Amino acid sequence: MPRPSVEAERRAQILGATCEVIAESGIQELRLTDVATRAGVSSGTIHYYFDSKQALLHAAFEHNYRHSLERRAAVLAAGGDPLELLTRLVESYAPLDAESVSAWRVWAELWVHGLRAPELQELNENIYGDWRRTVVGLLRDAQDQGLIGEGDPVLMANTVVGMIDGLAIQVLLGSHNMTVDRMRATCRAYLSGLAV
């Protein structure tokens, strides 16, 4: 049996490859042989780590989320006032490079597939619950410091989260009216409008 660190690395390798395949081909076209080839392992190795394709998908979405958390942690660790942090955090989620575009494509697949998969709906609920709590916390801190006006921070957070998701989907679909630069400008304008 491989050492725990080797197992963790192999599992992460498989999950990273799964996310890449999902981003390129979607869930409907996902084949374990494609994941195995991308990860440089055998299909049997995938079955060693994951009991089913559904288990692999669930773990891949969680893996994608953990990478999102790492990006978020780096932004929050940089410091600054809560409104600055929120602005930088929102900016960090714009689909600017190949890695972030790939992550957004995985999210889009989760949403579509989750419409018919209750276990993915629960995962989405947990992920978005955590994300909204982060945004609500920053907005409350900004209110406490007198940086933004009064209002329900939960409603404002829902607006921020919905705005990011909706605009990012338009960018991913190649909208001529919603480029990534326009998305960033729109988000910045909304957040600037909250300032007192």
N, C-alpha and C positions, 0 to 999 in steps of 0.2 A: 504494500500500500504506500503511495507517495506521501512525502512529508506534508504537514498542514500548509506550509508556505507555498510549496509547489502546487498543491491542490487549489489554493486560493488564486494563484497566478493563472493556472490552467482554466479555472472557472471564469476568471475575469477575461481571459483571452477569448473564450467561447462566447461570452456575453457581448464583448466588444464587436466580435465578428457578426453576431446575430443582429446587433443594432445597425451595423453597416449594411447588411443584406436587407433588413427591413427598410432602411432609408432609401436604398436603391430600387428595390423591387416590390415593396409592400408586403403585408402579411399574407395576402391571398397567394402570392407566388413564392412564399418562403418554403424552401426545401432544406431539410437537415443536411443533405449532401453539399448544398451550396455553403451552408454555415461551416461545415467540417472543412471544406476546401479553403475557405477564407481564413479559418482559424489554424489551418495546418495540422489538423487532427483527423482521426477516423470518426465515422458516424457512431461507432461503438463507444468512443470516448465521450461523445455528447450524451449518449444514453446512460453512461456511468454517472454523470453529474445531474442529469435531468430525466425524470421518469416519463415525461411526455412532452410533446411539442407545446402544449398549453403551459406547462411548468417552465419551459424554456422562455416562452414569450413573456410570461409574468416576471420572471427574473430579469429579462432583458430590459423591460420597462423600468424596473426598479434600478437597474444598473445605469440607465440613461438619467434617471432622477438623481442618483448619487453624484453623477458628474455635474448636474445642474447645481446641486448643493455645494460642491467644491468651488464652482465659479462664484456662487453667491457668497460663500464664506470669505473668499479672497477680496471681493468688493467691500463687504462689511468690515473686514479687518483693516482696510485702508484708513478708516476714520473719517471724521467730518461731521457736520451737523446732519440731523435726520433727513432733511429735505435734499441735501446734497447726496447723501447715501442712497436715498430712494431714486434720485435721478440717475446716478451711476449704475444702480442695480437694474433699472429699466433699460438703460443703454446696453448693459451687458447681455440682455436677452434678445437684442436685435439680431436677425439672421445676416450677419456681416461676413462670415467666413465659412469655409467648407465644413468645419466642425459644428458650428452653430446651426447651419442649414440642415445638416444631417440630424442633429438632435431635434430640431423642429419637425422634420419629416417623421421621425419616430413618434413624437407626440401626436401628430396628426393621425398616424396609424392607430395609436392607442384609442383616440377618440372615436374613430370610425369602428374599429373592432369592438370597442367597449359598449357600443350601442346594443350589442347582442350577447355580451359576455359579462354576467353579473360580477364575477371575480375581478374583472378589470375595472368595472364601475367602482368597486370598493377601493381599488388601488388609486384610481383617479381622484376619488373623494379624499383619500389620505394625503395624496400629493398636493392637491389644491388647497386642502385645509391648512397644511403647513405653509404653503406659499402665501395664502391670504393672511395668515397670522403674522408673518414677517412684514408684509406691507402694512397691515393695520398697526402693528407695533411702531413702525417708523412714522406713520401718520400721527399716531397719538403722541409720540415723543415730539414731533414737530409742532403739534398744537400746544403741548405743555411748555415748549420753549418760545411760544408766540411767533413761530415762523409761518404758520398757516392759520387761516381763520377757523371759526367754529364750524361744526357740522359733524355728521356721523362718520367716523373713520372707517366703519365697516362698509358703508355705501361708497365712500371714496375709494376704498381698496378694491371693491368689486368693479368699479369703473376702471381703475388702473389695470387690473388683471384682464378684464374683458377687452379693454382697448389693446393691450399688448397682443393677446391671442388673435383677435380679429384682424388687426393690422398685419401681424406676422403671416397669417394665412394668405392674405392678399399679396404680400411680397412673395411668398413661396409659389403662388399661382402665376407669378409673372405679370401682375397687373401694371399696366402703363400708368395708371393713376396713383398707384401706391408703391413707390420704390422704397428701398430700405432707408434712404436719406429722408424721404418724406415721412416715413414711419417715425424715425427718430425725432424729426422736427415736430410732428404732431404730439408725440409723448412729452417732449420738453415743453411745448406750449401749454399743455394741460397742467403739468406739474408747476410751471411758472405761474400759471393763473391761480394756483392755490395759495401762493405766498401773499402775505399781508404787506 
